Amino acid sequence: MRYYLPLCFLLLVNCKSGTKEEGQKKANVILFLVDDLGWTDLSCYGSEFYQTPHIDQLAEEGVRFTDAYAACTVCSPSRASIMTGKYPATINTTDWIEGYSKPYSKYKAPDWTQHIQDSDTTLAEALKSKGYKTVHIGKWHLGEEEQYWPEHHGFDVNIAGWRKGAPNKVNKKGGYFSPYNNPRLADGPTGEYLTERLSQEAVNFIANNRDTPFFLNFWLYNVHTPLEAKTEKIEKYKSIVDKDALQSNPTYAAMVEHTDDAFGAVVGALKKAGIYENTIIIFSSDNGGLIGNRGDESKKPRVTSNFPLREGKGNIYEGGVRVPLIISWPKEINGGVSTDAMATSPDIYPTIMGLLGGTGTGQRNIDGENLSPFLLSGRKPERDAIFWHYPHYHIQGAIPYSAVRKGNWKLIDAYERDTLQLYNLKEDIGERHNLVSEHPEKANQLLALLNSWKKEVGAQDPIENPDHDRERELLWGKAKH
């Protein structure tokens, strides 16, 4: 991959100051989150099929993380983690809302929190308290009831954010094309594409608030299923697809390009308004790329491939949790840099506050690491490890697990299995070779660290299911697929 030199060296050689003059306008903040975008779904992260020139340009001008992680293998927990700066296990928001139930499985899910709690100060509330105009555009999926939607968690404006985690369809109408059946988004003309509509809303907001420091929380519904895109884009990729390639779904490719178009429109609006240089942009995904439902793949073709990573959304392996992360602030952060420093979803909150010069976040008991010293001066993060906890089942194949990464080592403790899994990600990024028997001391060390963390944050374990029936569980699973 490009620009792969130690970040400390590159930044220290030619670092921008990060100091701010008295009376200088505060930096704007844009958090651009894509739904289900995989680690290799961008050209700048290795895709040879998907075309993402605008996002690639951001990677050229910003800092590209190769070892960044979502806080969870599914969406809602990662989103709650971004908004609170805490691990999903800390706030007990450990599955997507409404979750997935397997009635005859070995375990039942604990009683988990399905919304952001009022006791937590969100990123939007923290920025609003510092004089920022705050707007949420796009997917929310952090509460079934209206009292939990963006306008009740620090956002002055909410466009399209509600309980649904994917474009809504009623009587087979809606989805990515108007009518949207969304109580926070008026329908557009017939044929209007949701992503283009949301990007236009973002462009309008930027144009109308160019003189006011703002926080734009732009969370696209793309590239979540259902797979829908404009016909001309789909046809474009049909004409160039290599059907033998791992990434070969023309509709998904078109959705990725729609995402890139939306990002390009936002950057274009910033430049037109003359505020691009003083805007912090963070680009990422909420979990790994969706491979596609298990079952007959001749009927349900794969959505994307995360190779060389193992598996995808809904699994603890790298394909389910490793995601793109690019951070840019042309005025203060040297760009054109790639780093293998670890980062994870709860880091976003304290990093934004740190970049803005704050000494605190307004939030209690933050789990995330403030990466601003790293971005501004090259000082390596001091974190010891990154953790995951998912006491649930998922339709893509996950069983309840906890996991930790420390250095190059990753340990997985899956509740239904008799043995631990230990991988050296530097030597085996595809997690093919379980090294527990070869390195039992390392496995025990990481297990002790993982269990200590779970106790510290009060992680809820899955519960033994009195209705467990292995035969009925298998039959039920086949019926659901």
Stockholm file with secondary structure:
# STOCKHOLM 1.0

chainA/1-481         MRYYLPLCFLLLVNCKSGTKEEGQKKANVILFLVDDLGWTDLSCYGSEFYQTPHIDQLAEEGVRFTDAYAACTVCSPSRASIMTGKYPATINTTDWIEGYSKPYSKYKAPDWTQHIQDSDTTLAEALKSKGYKTVHIGKWHLGEEEQYWPEHHGFDVNIAGWRKGAPNKVNKKGGYFSPYNNPRLADGPTGEYLTERLSQEAVNFIANNRDTPFFLNFWLYNVHTPLEAKTEKIEKYKSIVDKDALQSNPTYAAMVEHTDDAFGAVVGALKKAGIYENTIIIFSSDNGGLIGNRGDESKKPRVTSNFPLREGKGNIYEGGVRVPLIISWPKEINGGVSTDAMATSPDIYPTIMGLLGGTGTGQRNIDGENLSPFLLSGRKPERDAIFWHYPHYHIQGAIPYSAVRKGNWKLIDAYERDTLQLYNLKEDIGERHNLVSEHPEKANQLLALLNSWKKEVGAQDPIENPDHDRERELLWGKAKH
#=GR chainA/1-481 SS CTTCSCHHHHHHHSCCCCCCCTTCCCCEEEEEEETTCCTTSSGGGTCSSSCCHHHHHHHHHSEEEEEEECSSSSHHHHHHHHHHTSCHHHHTCCSCSSCCCCTTSSEECCCCCCSCCTTSCCHHHHHHTTTCEEEEEECCCSCSSGGGSGGGTTCSEEESCSSCSSCCEETTEETTBSCCCBTTBCCCSTTCBHHHHHHHHHHHHHHHTTTSCEEEEEECCTTSSSCCCCHHHHHHHHTTCCTTSSSCCHHHHHHHHHHHHHHHHHHHHHHHTTCSTTEEEEEEESSCCCCCCSSCTTTSCCCCCCTTSCCCTTSSSHHHHEEEEEEECTTTSCCSEEECCCEEGGGHHHHHHHHTTCSCCSCSSCCSCCCHHHHHHCCCCCCCCEEEEECSCCTTSCCSEEEEEETTEEEEEETTCSSCEEEETTTCTTCCCCCTTTCHHHHHHHHHHHHHHHHHHTCCCCEECTTCCHHHHHHHHHHHC
#=GC SS_cons         CTTCSCHHHHHHHSCCCCCCCTTCCCCEEEEEEETTCCTTSSGGGTCSSSCCHHHHHHHHHSEEEEEEECSSSSHHHHHHHHHHTSCHHHHTCCSCSSCCCCTTSSEECCCCCCSCCTTSCCHHHHHHTTTCEEEEEECCCSCSSGGGSGGGTTCSEEESCSSCSSCCEETTEETTBSCCCBTTBCCCSTTCBHHHHHHHHHHHHHHHTTTSCEEEEEECCTTSSSCCCCHHHHHHHHTTCCTTSSSCCHHHHHHHHHHHHHHHHHHHHHHHTTCSTTEEEEEEESSCCCCCCSSCTTTSCCCCCCTTSCCCTTSSSHHHHEEEEEEECTTTSCCSEEECCCEEGGGHHHHHHHHTTCSCCSCSSCCSCCCHHHHHHCCCCCCCCEEEEECSCCTTSCCSEEEEEETTEEEEEETTCSSCEEEETTTCTTCCCCCTTTCHHHHHHHHHHHHHHHHHHTCCCCEECTTCCHHHHHHHHHHHC
//
